[in-house]
Amino acid sequence: MAGADADDALLVLTAMLLTPARFPSVLGDDYVAACAALALEPYEEGYGLVLGQDGEGARWTVVVDDVSLVAVAIAAWDCGMAHDLSPDERSVVCALPGWPLALTVAAPGVPAPHDPETDGLGPAPLAPPDPESWGPAQRRLGADEIAERWALWREQIDDAVFVRPDGERRGEAAEGTGSDGAGSENSGGPGSGSGDEPGSGSTVGGGGAEPGAPAAGRHPGVRRALSEAVAYTRTPPPPGRIRSVFASADTRTLRVDGPGWSMVARTDDIALILLDEEPGAVLPVGRGPALPGLLEALDALAPHPV
C-alpha cells in the first residue's frame, strides 16, 4: 500500500466507481466534491475505488485510473459471477487508509479489519458516517437506499392522501400547485398505510427505512429544493449533481443533490425529497402538471453511460 508497504498485496473485498455518472454519494453532493473528499483531481474519465485489507488486516481504499477494469469486475459481481480484480500497480493513483463505507465482509486468514498505523503521517483514515447521526452524508445515503428500493417506498404512498397547502386531503392524485413543480407533500413509507393522517411520514436512517417521523405539507425546504432543481435546468450544476439510471424500458430513476437536500424520482412518477433540517424524514412531491417537465429536463442533463 502507498503510505505503508508498496509490495503488500491487497485482499480485495469490493470495489466501486468514482465517475461523474456513478460515485459513492457518501463522499459528496457531486463528482467534484467526491473527488475533493479523497484529495483527487476530478478528471472526466474518473477512477475506480478498490476496498480491501492488507496482510495485517488493515483497511485500505486503493484508487486506480483503470476505470474499465473496475467496471467489468462490478458487472460480473452484480451478475453473481466470480471475477478476480487485481489492478496493475501502474494503474494505482494512491492508497488511502480506511474505508469510506462500512463493509459487512472481511478477508479470511488475516486479523479483523482495522485502521492501519500511519504514525500521524498522511491523511486521516477514511471512515463511514455515524449511522446514529443525521447530516449530509446520511441524507445522501438515505436517498440512495430509496432509489434502490423504490417500489417498496412507492407502494406505501397513497396518492389520494396527498395534502393541499390548506391542509385538506385530496380525493385524487396530487396536482401541482406552483410553477416550481411542487405538488403537496405528505410522507409515507414502509410500515405506514393509506390510513395515515396527512403529514405523517417515514424516516430513513443508517441505510434502512423506518416509519413514524412527522412531516409537514408544503415544506419550505421542499420548495427550496425544487427551486434549486429548476435552476439546474437553466445553469447546469457541477458533474454528478444529477444522476440517471435505468429503471424500465421507458423510465429512469433520478438522483439529484444540492446543498442540504437530496431528491429521488422516477421520470414517470413522483419525487421524494430528503432534507438536512428534517432528520430522516422523506417528503413526497405530487406529480402535478410541472413535475414531469422538470424531471425530463433533469434527466436530459444527466450522463447516460452505456
Protein Blocks (a to p, Z undefined) as FASTA:
>chain_A
ZZiafklccddfbdcdddfkbccfklombfklmmmmnopacdfklpaddddddfkopacd
dddfblmlmmmmmmmmmnopacdddddfklpmbdcedjfbdcfbdcehiacdddddeehp
ajdddddddfkbccfklmmmmmmmmmmmmmmmmmmpcfklcccfkopacfbdcddfbfno
pacdddddehiafkbcehiacddeehiacehiacdehifklmmmmmmmmmmmmmccdehk
accddfblmbccdddddehiacdddfkbccddddfklghiacdddfbjmlmmmmmmmmmm
pccdZZ
